[in-house]
C-alpha cells in the first residue's frame, strides 16, 4: 500500500515542478523580450537604459574658421565638465574635409554606449556647403537617394546641427541652408535629432547665439551619460533632396532657430563654464527689441581695433593709410596723388558705415565688418562723426613723429586734413545722413572721394555733389559679379546696372573702378566695355587686386594678382571694344600701385595737356555758390611725370622710391626675373 500511494504522487510533483519551471521560463522570456524591445526602441534614438560612456563626435565644415573655433570650444566644454560626460566617454573633433564618411555607417558594438553626432556647418556662396566639405555633402546625398542603402542606415546615431551664416541672406533663401541640408539628410536616414537646427548669424554676437545651444547639448549628453532618457526635440520628417532644399528659401522647416533642448524648456547659458565667453556678448542683447541696436558688436570692435581701425561711435571708423606714412617720409604718394593731385599725407581714410551689402572675394578687410542690405542700427550724428574722425586721424598723425625719415614740415601740414577717402571699408551711402556728412566735410574745405559698390542706385541719385564719385565695377557679367562680389541682394545685377545709369546722371567727376583678379574677372574685357555706355564715366581706373596676405575669409593668393604690364594690356584690350578708343584714352599710370587711368577725351584740353588733376579750392567755391556745375569746371593740368608712358611711371620725382632690402639683395643676386624687373621704373639693385 505504501508503495501504491507513493508511486502516483511522483508524476504529480513532477508535473507541478514542470509547470512552475515553464511558467517561470515564460515570465522570464516575457520580461527578457520586453526589455529587449525596450532596449531596441531606446537604441533607435541612441539612448540606452544603463549607464554607458557616450561617444561624442564633433564634425565641422568651415570657410573662414568660425565653425572650427566653436567646435573646439564645444569639445573643451564637454571635456572639462564632469557632469556632462562620463569619464569613460570620448569626445572627438574632426574636420569634414578629412572625415571618413563610412564611419557614420558603422554601428556600435553591444558593449558601447550611445553615439552622438554634433555638426557645426558654415555656409558658402549660394548656401552651399564649404568647398572643403563638399565631398561629405555629396556622399550624404548619394546615400539618401541610393535604393541599396537602408532608410535606417543612421538609426544608431543621435545628432544636432549648428549652422553658421548671415541672416541678411535669408531673403535670398541662403541663410544657413548648408546646415539645413545636412540636418534634413541625417534625419532622412533615421538619425535621431536631439536638438532643433539652430542658425547663428554673423550680424549678431556669436557667443550670445551659440552658448544656449551648447548648454542644451551638454544637458542632453549628461542625461545620456547617466543612463537617463533626456527631454529631446521632436524629430522633423525629411522631405526635399539636398539639391532642392533651401535653394529657393522654401524648405519649410518647423523649427524656428530655437535653442531649446525641449519644446517647452529653454536651456540657459549662465553656467560658470561659459562665463568668459558670455562677457564678450554685447550689452545690446539686454536692451529692448524696439531700441535700434549698435552696428558694431563687441567682436567686430575687437577685430577692427586690433587691425588699426579707430572706431567712431557705433558705426564709423578711420584708419591711417600706408601711403600717408610713405609720403610723410618722402617715399612717394598714392595713385590719387599722381592722377588727381591730392596730398596723400593730408588725406583721411574713413567711412560713416562699416556695414556692406557685398562680401567680395578680394575685400582687403577680410570681412571683419558687418553686412546688411538696409540701415537697421542706431544712428550717430554726422557732425560728431566728422569731428571725432578728424581728431582720431590727427592722433594717428602725431604717433608718426617717431618714425625714421618723417619730414617735420610735412608732419605739421598733415595735421590739416584736406581730403577724405570714403573707401575704408563698408558702404558709405548706406548711412542715411550721408549728404549731411558730405556737407560737413565740404564746409571744412575737405574734398570727398566716395566709393560705392553699385547696389544702391537711388542713394547714388540722391547724393549731393561729391568731389569725385566712384562706382566699383567688379565684373562684366551677372555670373562673374555674383562669384566675385557675393552680393546679399537677390536682384544684385539689376541694382548694379541701375547704379551705373545713376552715375551717368551726376554732374560732377565720376569714375568706374575696376579691380582685376586673375581667374575671377579678367576673362573678357569686352564685357566691361559694354557697361561703359550705361554710366558714361569721366574716368576709368583699372587696378590690380591688392593682396593683403592669406585669410580664412578669402582664397586669393599672389597668383591672383596681375602684374602692372598685365593691367596695361587689359586696359588696351578694353579700349579696342565698343569703340571706346573714340572717347577714352590712356592718360595716367601709377606703376607702384599697378593701376592705370583711362580718361574721357574732354579732359584733354585745348592746350594739348591732360587735365585729370583737381582744383580743390575751385570745387569748394562751386559748392558754396549752390548752382549746378560739372566736372570740367574744377579740373587742373596733369604733370608730365604722372602721364601714361612717362619714365617716372607715375612716381613723383620730388620723392625717392624706396625698395625693400630683400628686393635689393634679390635684384643684385640676379634672382628677379625679367617680368619682375619690368614692374619697377629702375633696377632695385641700382636704386
VEXTIMAR-973794 format. One line per field, with one value per residue (C-alpha): residue in one letter; residue number from 1; y, z, x. Coordinates in Angstrom, 1 decimal. Layout:
! VEXTIMAR-973794
residuo: (a	...)
num: (NUM	...)
north: (Y	...)
up: (Z	...)
east: (X	...)
END
This chain:
! VEXTIMAR-973794
residuo: (x	x	x	x	x	x	x	x	x	x	x	x	x	x	x	x	x	x	x	x	x	x	x	x	x	x	x	x	x	x	x	x	x	x	x	x	x	x	x	x	x	x	x	x	x	x	x	x	x	x	x	x	x	x	x	x	x	x	x	x	x	x	x	x	x	x	x	x	x	x	x	x	x	x	x	x	x	x	x	x	x	x	x	x	x	x	x	x	x	x	x	x	x	x	x	x	x	x	x	x	x	x	x	x	x	x	x	x	x	x	x	x	x	x	x	x	x	x	x	x	x	x	x	x	x	x	x	x	x	x	x	x	x	x	x	x	x	x	x	x	x	x	x	x	x	x	x	x	x	x	x	x	x	x	x	x	x	x	x	x	x	x	x	x	x	x	x	x	x	x	x	x	x	x	x	x	x	x	x	x	x	x	x	x	x	x	x	x	x	x	x	x	x	x	x	x	x	x	x	x	x	x	x	x	x	x	x	x	x	x	x	x	x	x	x	x	x	x	x	x	x	x	x	x	x	x	x	x	x	x	x	x	x	x	x	x	x	x	x	x	x	x	x	x	x	x	x	x	x	x	x	x	x	x	x	x	x	x	x	x	x	x	x	x	x	x	x	x	x	x	x	x	x	x	x	x	x	x	x	x	x	x	x	x	x	x	x	x	x	x	x	x	x	x	x	x	x	x	x	x	x	x	x	x	x	x	x	x	x	x	x	x	x	x	x	x	x	x	x	x	x	x	x	x	x	x	x	x	x	x	x	x	x	x	x	x	x	x	x	x	x	x	x	x	x	x	x	x	x	x	x	x	x	x	x	x	x	x	x	x	x	x	x	x	x	x	x	x	x	x	x	x	x	x	x	x	x	x	x	x	x	x	x	x	x	x	x	x	x	x	x	x	x	x	x	x	x	x	x	x	x	x	x	x	x	x	x	x	x	x	x	x	x	x	x	x	x	x	x	x	x	x	x	x	x	x	x	x	x	x	x	x	x	x	x	x	x	x	x	x	x	x	x	x	x	x	x	x	x	x	x	x	x	x	x	x	x	x	x	x	x	x	x	x	x	x	x	x	x	x	x	x	x	x	x	x	x	x	x	x	x	x	x	x	x	x	x	x	x	x	x	x	x	x	x	x	x	x	x	x	x	x	x	x	x	x	x	x	x	x	x	x	x	x	x	x	x	x	x	x	x	x	x	x	x	x	x	x	x	x	x	x	x	x	x	x	x	x	x	x	x	x	x	x	x	x	x	x	x	x	x	x	x	x	x	x	x	x	x	x	x	x	x	x	x	x	x	x	x	x	x	x	x	x	x	x	x	x	x	x	x	x	x	x	x	x	x	x	x	x	x	x	x	x	x	x	x	x	x	x	x	x	x	x	x	x	x	x	x	x	x	x	x	x	x	x	x	x	x	x	x	x	x	x	x	x	x	x	x	x	x	x	x	x	x	x	x	x	x	x	x	x	x	x	x	x	x	x	x	x	x	x	x	x	x	x	x	x	x	x	x	x	x	x	x	x	x	x	x	x	x	x	x	x	x	x	x	x	x	x	x	x	x	x	x	x	x)
num: (1	2	3	4	5	6	7	8	9	10	11	12	13	14	15	16	17	18	19	20	21	22	23	24	25	26	27	28	29	30	31	32	33	34	35	36	37	38	39	40	41	42	43	44	45	46	47	48	49	50	51	52	53	54	55	56	57	58	59	60	61	62	63	64	65	66	67	68	69	70	71	72	73	74	75	76	77	78	79	80	81	82	83	84	85	86	87	88	89	90	91	92	93	94	95	96	97	98	99	100	101	102	103	104	105	106	107	108	109	110	111	112	113	114	115	116	117	118	119	120	121	122	123	124	125	126	127	128	129	130	131	132	133	134	135	136	137	138	139	140	141	142	143	144	145	146	147	148	149	150	151	152	153	154	155	156	157	158	159	160	161	162	163	164	165	166	167	168	169	170	171	172	173	174	175	176	177	178	179	180	181	182	183	184	185	186	187	188	189	190	191	192	193	194	195	196	197	198	199	200	201	202	203	204	205	206	207	208	209	210	211	212	213	214	215	216	217	218	219	220	221	222	223	224	225	226	227	228	229	230	231	232	233	234	235	236	237	238	239	240	241	242	243	244	245	246	247	248	249	250	251	252	253	254	255	256	257	258	259	260	261	262	263	264	265	266	267	268	269	270	271	272	273	274	275	276	277	278	279	280	281	282	283	284	285	286	287	288	289	290	291	292	293	294	295	296	297	298	299	300	301	302	303	304	305	306	307	308	309	310	311	312	313	314	315	316	317	318	319	320	321	322	323	324	325	326	327	328	329	330	331	332	333	334	335	336	337	338	339	340	341	342	343	344	345	346	347	348	349	350	351	352	353	354	355	356	357	358	359	360	361	362	363	364	365	366	367	368	369	370	371	372	373	374	375	376	377	378	379	380	381	382	383	384	385	386	387	388	389	390	391	392	393	394	395	396	397	398	399	400	401	402	403	404	405	406	407	408	409	410	411	412	413	414	415	416	417	418	419	420	421	422	423	424	425	426	427	428	429	430	431	432	433	434	435	436	437	438	439	440	441	442	443	444	445	446	447	448	449	450	451	452	453	454	455	456	457	458	459	460	461	462	463	464	465	466	467	468	469	470	471	472	473	474	475	476	477	478	479	480	481	482	483	484	485	486	487	488	489	490	491	492	493	494	495	496	497	498	499	500	501	502	503	504	505	506	507	508	509	510	511	512	513	514	515	516	517	518	519	520	521	522	523	524	525	526	527	528	529	530	531	532	533	534	535	536	537	538	539	540	541	542	543	544	545	546	547	548	549	550	551	552	553	554	555	556	557	558	559	560	561	562	563	564	565	566	567	568	569	570	571	572	573	574	575	576	577	578	579	580	581	582	583	584	585	586	587	588	589	590	591	592	593	594	595	596	597	598	599	600	601	602	603	604	605	606	607	608	609	610	611	612	613	614	615	616	617	618	619	620	621	622	623	624	625	626	627	628	629	630	631	632	633	634	635	636	637	638	639	640	641	642	643	644	645	646	647	648	649	650	651	652	653	654	655	656	657	658	659	660	661	662	663	664	665	666	667	668	669	670	671	672	673	674	675	676	677	678	679	680	681	682	683	684	685	686	687)
north: (0.0	2.4	1.7	2.1	5.5	7.0	6.0	8.1	11.2	11.4	12.3	15.0	16.5	16.4	17.9	20.7	21.3	21.3	23.8	26.0	25.9	26.5	29.4	30.9	30.4	32.1	35.0	35.3	35.2	37.8	40.0	39.4	40.1	43.3	44.6	43.6	45.5	48.5	48.5	48.2	51.1	53.3	52.4	53.7	57.1	56.4	56.2	53.2	52.5	51.7	54.0	53.7	56.0	58.4	58.6	62.3	63.1	66.8	67.5	70.9	72.3	75.7	78.5	81.2	79.2	80.1	76.7	75.2	77.5	76.8	73.0	73.2	75.2	72.7	69.9	71.8	72.4	68.8	67.5	69.8	69.4	66.2	66.4	66.3	63.5	60.2	59.8	56.9	58.9	60.0	63.4	63.8	66.8	66.2	68.3	67.2	67.8	64.7	62.8	59.2	59.1	55.3	55.9	57.2	53.9	51.8	50.7	50.5	47.2	46.0	47.0	50.5	53.5	55.9	57.7	61.5	63.5	67.3	69.0	72.7	73.8	77.1	78.4	79.2	81.0	80.4	78.4	75.6	73.6	74.9	73.6	71.5	69.8	69.4	65.7	64.9	66.6	64.6	61.3	62.2	63.0	59.8	57.7	59.5	58.5	55.1	52.4	50.0	52.0	51.2	54.1	53.4	53.5	56.1	54.9	54.2	57.9	60.9	64.3	68.0	70.6	74.2	76.4	79.5	82.1	85.6	86.4	89.1	86.2	85.0	86.9	85.1	81.7	81.1	81.6	78.6	76.4	74.2	73.3	72.8	70.3	68.3	68.3	67.0	64.4	62.9	62.7	61.1	58.3	57.8	59.7	61.0	64.8	65.7	69.5	71.5	73.1	76.3	79.1	81.6	84.9	86.8	90.0	89.3	88.4	84.8	83.9	85.0	82.7	79.7	79.4	78.4	75.6	74.4	74.4	72.3	69.8	69.4	68.7	66.0	64.4	64.5	62.6	60.0	59.5	58.9	56.4	58.7	59.4	63.1	65.5	66.0	68.0	66.2	64.9	66.5	64.5	64.5	66.0	67.6	66.1	68.0	69.9	71.3	72.1	75.8	76.7	79.0	79.7	77.3	74.5	74.9	73.7	73.7	74.7	78.4	78.6	77.6	76.7	74.8	71.3	70.5	72.1	73.6	74.2	76.5	75.9	78.8	80.0	81.1	78.3	79.1	77.2	79.7	82.8	84.0	83.9	85.5	88.5	89.1	89.5	93.0	94.7	95.4	91.9	93.0	96.1	96.3	94.8	98.1	100.0	100.1	98.1	99.2	98.1	97.2	94.3	93.6	91.0	93.4	96.2	94.0	92.6	96.0	97.7	95.0	95.8	99.5	100.9	103.7	103.1	106.2	106.0	102.9	102.5	104.6	104.4	105.9	104.3	105.7	104.7	103.4	106.0	108.7	107.3	106.8	110.4	111.7	110.0	111.3	107.8	108.7	109.3	107.1	106.9	109.7	112.0	111.0	111.0	113.8	115.8	115.1	115.3	111.8	112.9	115.2	112.6	110.9	107.4	107.0	105.5	106.5	103.0	99.9	97.7	96.5	94.7	92.5	90.0	90.5	87.8	90.5	92.5	93.7	93.9	90.1	90.5	91.7	94.3	93.8	93.2	94.3	95.4	98.3	100.6	99.0	100.3	103.1	106.3	108.7	112.4	113.3	116.3	114.2	111.5	114.1	115.9	112.7	111.3	114.2	114.1	110.4	110.9	113.7	111.4	108.8	111.5	112.6	108.9	109.1	111.5	108.7	107.0	107.3	109.6	111.6	115.1	117.7	120.2	117.5	116.2	119.7	120.1	116.6	117.9	119.8	117.3	118.4	115.2	112.4	109.0	107.3	103.9	102.5	99.6	99.1	101.1	104.8	105.6	103.2	105.8	107.7	111.1	110.8	114.1	115.9	114.1	115.3	118.8	118.9	117.8	120.4	123.2	122.4	122.6	118.8	117.2	113.9	110.8	108.4	104.8	102.8	99.2	99.7	98.2	101.3	103.2	105.5	106.6	107.5	109.6	111.4	112.3	115.9	116.9	114.9	115.9	112.5	109.7	106.1	103.0	99.7	97.8	94.4	92.2	92.4	89.7	88.7	85.3	86.9	89.6	87.0	85.0	87.9	90.3	87.6	90.1	90.0	91.3	88.7	91.4	92.4	92.5	94.9	97.1	97.0	98.2	100.8	102.2	102.7	104.6	106.7	107.5	108.8	111.3	113.0	116.3	116.1	113.9	110.2	107.1	103.4	101.5	98.0	95.7	92.9	89.4	86.7	83.7	85.6	88.6	89.2	86.8	89.3	93.0	93.4	92.7	95.7	97.8	97.3	98.7	102.0	103.3	103.0	105.3	107.4	108.0	110.7	108.3	104.5	103.3	99.8	98.3	95.1	93.5	94.2	91.0	91.5	88.1	84.8	84.9	82.3	84.7	84.6	82.0	84.6	84.2	86.1	84.1	86.0	89.4	90.7	92.4	96.0	95.0	92.7	95.6	97.8	95.1	94.6	98.4	98.5	95.5	97.1	100.3	98.1	97.2	99.1	102.0	103.1	104.5	107.2	108.6	107.5	107.4	106.1	109.1	108.2	105.3	104.6	101.6	101.4	100.6	98.6	100.9	102.8	105.6	105.9	109.5	110.9	113.0	116.1	116.3	116.6	120.4	122.8	123.3	119.7	118.6	116.2	117.8	114.9	116.8	118.7	122.3	121.7	125.4	125.9	122.9	124.3	127.7	125.9	124.1	127.3	129.0	126.5	126.4	123.3	122.7	120.0	118.2	120.3	123.5	122.3	120.4	121.2	120.2	116.9	116.9	115.1	112.6	111.2	110.6	107.3	106.1	108.6	107.4	108.1	105.8	108.0	108.4	112.0	112.9	115.1	111.9	108.9	105.4	103.0	99.3	96.7	95.4	91.9	93.2	94.9	91.8	89.6	92.0	92.2	88.5	88.2	86.4	88.6	87.6	89.9	90.1	91.2	93.7	95.3	96.1	98.7	102.0	101.3	98.2	97.9	96.9	100.3	102.4)
up: (0.0	0.9	-2.4	-4.3	-2.6	-3.3	-6.9	-8.3	-6.4	-8.4	-11.7	-9.9	-8.3	-11.5	-13.3	-10.7	-10.9	-14.7	-14.6	-12.3	-14.4	-17.6	-16.1	-14.7	-18.1	-19.8	-17.4	-17.8	-21.5	-21.5	-19.3	-21.4	-24.6	-23.1	-22.0	-25.4	-27.2	-24.8	-25.4	-29.1	-29.0	-27.0	-29.0	-32.2	-30.6	-29.4	-25.8	-23.7	-20.3	-18.5	-17.7	-20.5	-22.0	-24.6	-27.9	-28.9	-32.4	-33.3	-37.0	-38.6	-42.1	-42.2	-44.7	-42.5	-39.4	-37.3	-37.1	-36.4	-33.4	-32.0	-32.5	-30.4	-27.8	-27.6	-27.1	-24.4	-22.6	-22.7	-21.7	-18.7	-17.4	-15.4	-15.1	-18.8	-20.0	-18.3	-17.6	-20.0	-22.7	-25.8	-27.4	-30.9	-33.1	-36.8	-40.0	-42.6	-45.2	-44.0	-42.2	-43.4	-44.3	-43.8	-40.1	-39.8	-41.1	-38.5	-35.8	-32.2	-30.6	-27.9	-25.2	-26.5	-25.4	-27.3	-30.3	-30.5	-33.6	-33.3	-36.7	-36.9	-40.5	-42.2	-45.4	-48.6	-51.7	-52.7	-49.5	-50.5	-48.1	-47.7	-50.5	-48.1	-47.0	-50.5	-50.7	-47.4	-48.7	-52.0	-50.2	-47.8	-50.7	-52.6	-49.5	-49.3	-52.9	-53.2	-53.1	-51.9	-48.7	-45.9	-44.8	-41.2	-42.0	-39.3	-36.8	-34.3	-34.3	-32.4	-33.8	-33.6	-36.2	-35.6	-38.7	-39.3	-41.9	-42.2	-41.7	-44.4	-46.9	-45.6	-48.3	-51.0	-49.4	-48.4	-44.6	-43.2	-45.9	-45.8	-42.2	-43.0	-45.8	-43.5	-40.8	-43.1	-44.7	-41.4	-40.3	-43.6	-42.9	-39.5	-37.4	-34.2	-33.9	-30.3	-30.8	-33.4	-36.1	-34.8	-37.0	-36.0	-37.9	-38.2	-37.9	-34.1	-31.3	-31.9	-28.2	-27.4	-30.0	-29.6	-25.8	-25.3	-27.9	-26.1	-22.8	-24.4	-25.9	-22.6	-20.7	-23.2	-23.2	-19.3	-19.3	-21.8	-19.7	-16.6	-18.5	-18.4	-21.4	-22.0	-22.9	-26.6	-29.5	-31.6	-34.9	-38.1	-41.1	-44.0	-47.3	-50.1	-51.6	-50.9	-54.2	-53.7	-50.0	-49.2	-52.7	-53.1	-49.4	-49.4	-47.2	-44.7	-41.6	-38.5	-36.3	-35.6	-34.8	-31.3	-29.0	-26.6	-25.5	-25.5	-27.0	-23.6	-21.8	-22.8	-21.6	-20.0	-20.6	-17.1	-16.1	-14.9	-17.8	-20.3	-18.3	-20.0	-23.5	-22.2	-21.1	-24.8	-25.6	-26.4	-23.8	-26.6	-26.2	-23.0	-24.5	-25.6	-29.1	-30.1	-29.5	-32.5	-31.8	-32.4	-35.7	-34.3	-31.9	-29.3	-31.6	-34.6	-32.4	-31.1	-34.5	-36.2	-33.4	-33.5	-37.2	-36.5	-37.0	-34.8	-34.2	-34.1	-32.3	-33.2	-36.9	-38.3	-38.4	-39.6	-40.3	-41.3	-44.9	-45.6	-48.3	-45.7	-43.9	-47.1	-48.2	-44.8	-45.2	-48.8	-50.3	-52.7	-52.6	-53.6	-57.1	-56.2	-55.8	-59.3	-61.0	-59.2	-57.3	-53.7	-50.9	-49.5	-46.1	-45.8	-46.7	-44.1	-44.9	-43.3	-43.5	-41.9	-42.4	-41.6	-43.0	-46.6	-48.9	-50.5	-49.4	-52.2	-52.5	-52.8	-49.8	-48.2	-44.8	-44.8	-43.9	-40.3	-40.8	-40.5	-43.5	-44.4	-47.1	-45.3	-42.3	-39.1	-36.5	-34.1	-36.0	-34.9	-35.9	-39.0	-37.4	-34.5	-36.8	-38.8	-35.8	-34.0	-37.2	-37.7	-34.0	-34.3	-37.6	-36.0	-33.1	-35.5	-37.4	-34.1	-33.5	-36.7	-35.1	-34.1	-37.5	-39.1	-42.0	-41.3	-42.6	-40.0	-42.5	-43.9	-40.5	-39.5	-42.7	-42.1	-39.1	-41.5	-43.3	-46.9	-48.4	-47.2	-49.0	-48.2	-49.2	-46.0	-45.6	-45.9	-48.0	-47.2	-48.9	-46.6	-43.9	-44.2	-43.4	-45.9	-47.5	-44.2	-43.6	-47.0	-46.4	-43.1	-44.9	-47.6	-45.1	-43.6	-47.1	-47.1	-50.5	-50.9	-52.8	-52.3	-53.4	-53.7	-54.5	-57.1	-55.1	-54.0	-57.2	-55.5	-52.9	-55.7	-57.4	-54.1	-53.4	-53.2	-55.3	-54.4	-55.4	-57.1	-57.1	-57.8	-58.6	-58.2	-61.5	-60.4	-63.3	-66.8	-66.5	-64.0	-63.3	-62.7	-60.5	-58.3	-58.0	-57.2	-55.1	-53.4	-53.1	-50.5	-52.8	-54.9	-57.6	-57.4	-61.2	-61.8	-59.0	-60.4	-63.9	-62.4	-60.3	-63.4	-65.0	-61.9	-62.0	-65.6	-64.3	-61.9	-63.0	-61.0	-61.7	-61.9	-62.1	-62.9	-60.7	-62.0	-59.6	-61.6	-60.1	-62.1	-62.7	-61.4	-63.5	-66.3	-68.9	-71.3	-71.5	-74.0	-71.2	-69.3	-72.4	-72.9	-69.4	-70.1	-72.2	-69.2	-66.9	-69.3	-66.6	-66.8	-65.8	-65.7	-63.1	-63.8	-61.0	-59.8	-56.7	-53.6	-51.9	-48.1	-47.1	-46.6	-44.9	-43.9	-45.4	-48.9	-51.1	-53.0	-53.3	-55.0	-58.1	-58.4	-58.6	-62.1	-62.9	-63.9	-67.5	-67.5	-66.2	-69.0	-71.6	-70.2	-70.5	-74.1	-74.9	-73.4	-75.4	-78.5	-77.9	-78.3	-80.0	-76.6	-78.1	-79.8	-76.4	-74.0	-74.0	-71.7	-69.6	-66.5	-64.7	-61.2	-61.5	-57.8	-57.3	-60.5	-61.8	-65.0	-65.8	-68.9	-69.2	-71.4	-74.2	-72.9	-70.2	-72.9	-73.0	-75.9	-74.7	-75.6	-72.0	-69.9	-67.1	-64.7	-61.6	-59.5	-58.5	-54.9	-54.0	-57.1	-56.1	-52.7	-54.3	-56.7	-53.8	-51.9	-54.9	-54.8	-58.6	-60.8	-62.1	-64.0	-63.8	-66.2	-64.1	-61.4	-63.4	-63.4	-65.6	-65.0	-64.5	-67.1	-64.6	-63.9	-67.6	-69.3	-70.6	-68.6	-67.4	-63.8	-64.4	-62.1	-59.3	-58.1	-58.7	-55.6	-53.6	-53.6	-54.5	-51.7	-52.2	-49.5	-48.6	-49.6	-53.0	-53.5	-52.5	-54.8	-57.7	-57.1	-57.0	-60.3	-58.6	-60.1	-63.4	-66.4	-65.7	-62.2	-63.2	-65.6	-62.7	-61.4	-63.0	-62.3	-61.3	-57.4	-57.3	-58.7	-56.7)
east: (0.0	2.8	4.3	1.0	0.3	3.7	4.1	1.2	2.5	5.7	4.1	2.0	5.0	7.0	4.1	3.8	7.5	7.4	4.6	6.5	9.5	7.5	5.7	8.9	10.6	7.6	7.6	11.4	11.1	8.4	10.5	13.5	11.6	10.0	13.4	14.9	12.1	12.6	16.3	15.8	13.3	15.6	18.7	17.0	17.3	20.8	19.6	20.4	18.8	22.0	25.0	27.4	30.0	28.7	30.7	30.6	31.9	32.0	32.3	32.8	32.7	34.4	35.0	36.6	37.4	34.4	32.8	36.2	36.8	33.4	33.8	37.0	35.2	32.3	34.8	36.6	33.3	32.3	35.7	36.1	32.5	32.4	28.7	28.2	30.4	31.2	34.9	34.9	33.3	35.2	34.9	36.4	36.7	37.2	37.2	34.7	37.4	39.2	36.4	35.8	32.1	31.8	32.5	28.9	27.5	29.4	27.0	28.3	29.0	26.6	29.1	29.4	27.3	25.2	26.7	26.1	27.0	27.3	27.8	28.8	28.4	29.3	27.7	29.4	28.2	24.6	24.0	26.4	28.5	32.0	34.3	36.3	33.0	31.5	32.6	30.8	27.7	27.8	28.2	25.4	23.1	24.1	23.1	19.8	18.8	20.6	17.9	20.5	21.1	18.6	16.5	17.5	21.2	21.9	19.3	22.1	23.1	21.7	22.6	22.3	23.3	24.5	24.6	26.8	25.8	24.4	20.7	21.0	20.9	17.5	15.7	17.6	17.0	20.6	20.7	22.4	21.0	24.1	23.4	19.7	20.5	22.8	20.1	17.4	19.7	20.7	17.0	16.0	18.4	16.7	19.2	17.6	17.5	18.4	18.2	16.4	18.6	20.0	21.2	24.0	24.2	27.4	25.3	25.0	27.3	28.2	28.5	25.0	23.7	25.9	26.1	22.5	22.9	26.0	24.1	21.3	23.8	25.6	22.4	21.4	24.8	24.8	21.4	22.8	25.9	23.7	21.5	18.5	16.3	16.7	14.0	14.7	13.4	10.8	12.3	11.2	10.2	12.6	11.4	13.4	16.6	19.8	20.0	16.5	16.5	16.9	17.8	14.7	14.0	11.1	12.4	9.5	11.2	9.1	11.9	12.3	16.0	15.2	17.9	15.6	16.5	12.8	9.8	8.9	12.1	14.9	18.4	20.3	23.9	24.6	26.9	30.4	32.0	30.7	31.0	34.2	32.6	29.4	31.3	32.1	28.4	27.2	25.1	22.7	21.2	19.7	18.1	14.5	13.9	12.3	15.6	17.9	21.0	24.5	26.1	29.5	29.3	32.0	33.6	33.6	35.1	37.8	38.8	38.8	40.6	43.3	43.9	44.4	40.9	39.8	36.1	33.9	30.6	28.7	29.1	32.0	35.8	39.1	42.4	45.8	46.7	50.1	50.6	50.1	53.1	55.1	54.7	55.4	58.8	59.3	58.8	56.0	52.3	49.3	47.8	45.3	48.3	49.5	46.1	44.2	46.7	45.8	48.4	48.5	49.7	46.7	44.1	41.9	40.6	37.2	33.7	30.4	29.1	31.2	28.4	28.4	25.9	28.6	31.2	33.7	36.4	39.1	37.9	41.1	39.4	38.9	35.2	35.7	33.0	29.2	26.9	23.4	21.0	19.4	20.1	18.7	21.1	21.4	22.5	25.2	25.0	27.2	28.9	30.1	31.4	33.4	34.7	35.8	37.2	39.5	40.5	41.4	43.2	45.3	46.2	47.5	49.5	51.1	52.1	54.2	56.7	59.0	59.0	62.5	62.6	59.4	59.8	58.8	57.3	55.1	54.2	53.0	51.0	49.4	47.6	45.3	43.0	42.3	40.9	38.7	38.7	35.4	36.7	38.0	35.5	31.8	29.3	29.3	26.0	24.1	24.4	21.0	22.6	25.4	24.5	24.8	28.1	29.4	28.2	30.1	33.3	32.9	32.2	35.7	37.2	37.8	37.4	35.4	36.3	33.4	33.4	30.1	29.6	26.8	24.0	22.1	21.1	18.6	21.1	23.5	20.8	20.1	23.7	24.8	27.8	30.9	34.4	34.8	32.2	33.3	31.3	33.1	32.7	33.9	32.7	31.2	28.6	26.0	27.6	31.1	29.7	27.9	31.1	33.3	31.2	29.0	26.1	23.4	20.6	18.8	18.4	22.0	22.5	19.6	20.8	24.3	23.2	20.9	23.7	25.8	22.9	22.5	26.2	25.7	23.1	25.6	27.2	30.5	33.5	32.6	34.8	34.4	36.8	37.8	39.6	41.2	41.6	43.2	41.0	38.0	37.0	39.6	38.1	36.6	37.5	34.6	32.0	33.4	33.5	29.8	29.0	30.7	27.8	25.5	27.4	29.5	32.1	34.7	37.4	38.0	40.5	41.8	43.9	45.3	43.8	45.8	47.0	46.8	48.1	46.4	43.0	40.4	37.8	39.4	41.0	43.1	46.9	49.7	48.8	45.6	47.4	48.0	51.4	51.3	52.1	49.0	46.8	48.1	47.4	43.9	43.3	44.5	42.3	39.3	39.8	39.6	36.0	32.7	34.6	35.8	39.0	37.0	36.0	38.7	42.5	45.3	46.0	48.0	49.6	51.0	53.2	53.8	50.1	49.6	46.9	46.2	43.7	41.6	40.2	37.5	38.8	37.0	39.7	42.4	42.5	42.9	46.4	47.2	47.6	45.6	43.5	42.9	44.1	41.5	41.4	40.2	39.8	37.6	35.5	34.7	33.9	31.4	29.8	29.4	27.8	25.0	24.4	24.7	28.2	30.1	33.4	35.4	34.8	37.3	39.9	43.6	46.6	48.3	52.1	54.2	55.6	52.1	51.2	51.0	54.3	56.4	59.8	58.7	55.6	53.6	56.1	56.5	60.2	60.2	60.2	62.5	61.4	62.2	62.9	62.9	66.3	65.2	64.2	67.6	69.5	67.5	68.0	71.7	72.0	70.1	67.2	64.5	63.0	62.7	58.9	59.6	62.2	59.7	57.5	60.0	60.9	64.6	66.5	66.2	69.9	70.9	68.5)
END
